[in-house]
């Protein structure tokens, strides 16, 4: 599973999402067409293979290289010292100071305590960046910055145990010696899932996006302010900082987004994190920092650009630097309001089209607005507004099935694309919803996961995917029998109690996780 996730990460980060992933099972190489490609790249299979090394051995080697450094000026002088090696414990982290976790060249992480000083934060960031050169780490080694309370999953897993604020310790207090307190199993109320679906989808929207926006682009590792007319246009070869200011009870609050292009250099990504610390210090540590990976923009990020968010696959927005010339550019437009609309550049070929969406095709002569048979009137209106922002040339509306010859020529020829009949029905949009079904706390619960992707599937639990037409239950290889049983019961109850009056006979499809991959 980890190998598949790594392959997906390489595909998405280094190959622009265009590479194909093939899985070759050991012992069955002769049956796969990928064998020839592997032999060209790796050479013929040797007669004698080296003895396998257990995965635990690699994990131990990696763990032994994790070190924790303390950054403090409590003594009157700035002092940086190594304080621990793995196993790390959470109580080593002090709110009054900053800490650096050196993950043996895999990454360097900076943790900022809530009460740490501006000087400590600056020194911690400078030291983390200098570690890469001083310890001869690859220049691609990422530097991650996080505030106390906003730790990443990768950071937490480096500690022996991690307890969130308010988390129950163990099984709680027991008053019977020699006996373990039993957790009462209460039936999970699936009505909770229907109560506020819009709220769950909004992902903690702090406001409606009407606050002040300031955008900087990383140029020569420094900050260069982006003029307002270019706000919302992000290039995959760049990194950006976006400072959003809003009011809560007449007090200014800040969110600092760090947007990282898929094709930005490692130096630019590192500089983006470094400059985020500088901006954070300018506002005395008040901004909440949010790292945004290209293509995974949260809902509030979309809202602050009011329907004008445009993501270019590559290139740069730097003045005086021309992006590579192409004969055609294709953008997929998704969204129905200024709060949720985004245009994303996709490969300019027929297979990128989808009957459920609107696409913009820009050629040297004109701009086409292609309306899939399943797109709504709101989607067409928002696509028109995005098109007006991006292209001033003549726009030609093209309905699916009525494309002129020049349209297909620009895409390299007519070809198959996603055009299932279900996509062609203009009906209320029912976005897929994913729920994690687990009893790891001792009680069975279903928790919704927003803006999900395949990597969100947890092999320790059951995942319920509602596509409206079907309900899928994905059974992780380590899910227990109780989770499987309760997930099926809850899926049936979920359909019966749905406020939209769902068909109770909607198919519920059980899909066990394949040992070779995530799906």
Order of alpha helices (4+ residues) and beta strands (2+ residues): alpha-alpha-alpha-beta-beta-beta-beta-alpha-beta-alpha-alpha-alpha-beta-beta-beta-beta-beta-alpha-beta-alpha-beta-beta-beta-beta-beta-alpha-beta-alpha-beta-beta-beta-beta-alpha-beta
